[in-house]
């Protein structure tokens, strides 16, 4: 069956591009889901999901980087490449086997981040939309 749930995220830190902190503002959620995006090693990015306890450090040269954090699966790595200025393609593997590919796309106005996840063995993707709400932007 299909479920359609709207999760709304606000950029609470950062001003442009992918880098920033995205926090859930959905009234239906019982907890806060935060995705923090930071610069990593020159032109790379770190995606830190505190609620999942996982950090993905990515460079855009196709090299695999081990997932970090207390809940990161053993043998899990991610590699990334830039499709264009606003789109990233990320491949996750466990012990060399692809478990998911995802496409992260930032809207041209920088207000929406759409994450489309294709899990191995599933035909329908999971689509997450992070929406920046200007009125909720605050510094940390």
C-alpha positions as CSV (number, residue, x, y, z in Angstrom):
1,X,0.0,0.0,0.0
2,X,1.0,3.6,-0.4
3,X,1.3,6.2,2.3
4,X,1.5,9.9,1.7
5,X,2.7,11.9,4.7
6,X,3.8,15.5,4.6
7,X,6.8,16.2,6.7
8,X,7.9,19.8,6.7
9,X,11.5,20.8,7.4
10,X,12.8,24.3,8.0
11,X,16.4,25.4,7.4
12,X,17.4,26.6,10.8
13,X,21.0,27.4,9.9
14,X,22.9,28.1,6.7
15,X,21.9,30.5,3.9
16,X,22.4,28.9,0.5
17,X,23.2,25.6,-1.2
18,X,22.9,22.2,0.5
19,X,24.9,23.2,3.6
20,X,22.7,24.0,6.6
21,X,20.7,22.5,9.3
22,X,17.2,21.2,8.4
23,X,14.8,20.6,11.2
24,X,11.3,19.0,11.2
25,X,8.5,21.4,11.8
26,X,5.7,18.9,11.1
27,X,2.9,19.0,13.7
28,X,2.3,15.3,13.3
29,X,5.8,14.2,14.4
30,X,6.4,13.3,18.0
31,X,10.1,14.0,17.8
32,X,12.4,16.4,15.9
33,X,14.2,15.0,12.9
34,X,17.3,17.1,12.1
35,X,19.6,16.8,9.1
36,X,22.7,18.9,9.3
37,X,24.7,19.4,6.2
38,X,28.2,20.8,6.6
39,X,31.2,21.3,4.3
40,X,33.6,18.3,4.2
41,X,37.2,18.2,3.0
42,X,37.3,20.9,0.4
43,X,34.4,20.4,-1.9
44,X,32.6,17.6,-0.1
45,X,29.7,17.5,2.3
46,X,28.8,15.8,5.6
47,X,25.2,14.7,6.1
48,X,24.6,14.3,9.9
49,X,21.4,12.7,11.0
50,X,21.4,12.9,14.8
51,X,18.1,11.0,15.2
52,X,19.6,8.0,13.3
53,X,23.1,8.5,14.8
54,X,24.7,8.3,11.3
55,X,27.1,10.7,9.6
56,X,27.9,10.4,5.8
57,X,31.1,12.2,4.8
58,X,31.1,12.5,1.0
59,X,33.4,13.7,-1.7
60,X,32.3,13.9,-5.3
61,X,35.0,11.8,-6.8
62,X,33.1,8.4,-6.6
63,X,35.3,7.2,-3.7
64,X,33.5,5.2,-1.0
65,X,33.5,6.6,2.6
66,X,32.6,4.6,5.6
67,X,29.4,5.6,7.4
68,X,30.2,6.9,10.9
69,X,28.2,6.8,14.1
70,X,26.9,4.5,16.8
71,X,24.1,3.0,14.6
72,X,26.0,2.9,11.3
73,X,25.8,-0.7,9.9
74,X,29.1,-2.6,9.9
75,X,30.6,-2.5,6.4
76,X,28.4,0.4,5.2
77,X,29.9,3.0,2.8
78,X,28.6,5.8,0.6
79,X,29.9,7.3,-2.5
80,X,28.6,10.4,-4.3
81,X,28.8,12.4,-7.5
82,X,27.4,15.7,-8.6
83,X,24.9,15.3,-11.3
84,X,24.7,19.1,-11.7
85,X,24.9,22.2,-9.6
86,X,21.8,21.3,-7.6
87,X,21.7,17.5,-7.7
88,X,23.7,14.9,-5.9
89,X,23.6,11.1,-6.5
90,X,24.6,9.0,-3.5
91,X,25.1,5.2,-3.6
92,X,25.1,3.3,-0.3
93,X,26.7,-0.2,0.0
94,X,27.0,-2.8,2.7
95,X,30.0,-5.0,2.3
96,X,30.2,-3.9,-1.3
97,X,26.6,-4.7,-2.2
98,X,24.4,-1.7,-3.3
99,X,21.6,-1.3,-0.8
100,X,20.3,2.1,-1.9
101,X,20.8,4.9,-4.3
102,X,19.4,8.4,-3.7
103,X,19.2,11.6,-5.5
104,X,19.3,14.9,-3.5
105,X,18.0,17.8,-5.4
106,X,17.9,21.4,-4.2
107,X,15.3,23.6,-5.9
108,X,16.5,26.6,-7.9
109,X,15.4,29.0,-5.2
110,X,17.1,27.0,-2.5
111,X,13.9,26.6,-0.5
112,X,13.3,22.8,-1.0
113,X,15.5,19.8,-0.8
114,X,14.0,16.7,-2.4
115,X,15.6,13.3,-1.4
116,X,14.5,10.4,-3.6
117,X,15.7,7.0,-2.2
118,X,15.7,3.9,-4.3
119,X,16.1,0.9,-1.9
120,X,17.4,-2.3,-3.3
121,X,14.6,-4.8,-3.9
122,X,11.8,-2.2,-3.9
123,X,10.1,-0.7,-7.0
124,X,8.7,2.5,-5.5
125,X,11.2,5.1,-4.1
126,X,10.9,6.9,-0.8
127,X,10.6,10.6,-1.5
128,X,11.4,13.2,1.3
129,X,10.9,16.9,0.8
130,X,12.6,19.3,3.1
131,X,11.0,22.7,2.9
132,X,12.8,25.9,4.0
133,X,10.4,28.2,5.8
134,X,11.9,31.7,5.9
135,X,10.0,32.7,9.0
136,X,11.6,29.9,11.0
137,X,15.2,30.6,10.1
138,X,17.2,31.2,13.3
139,X,20.9,31.1,14.1
140,X,22.5,28.4,16.2
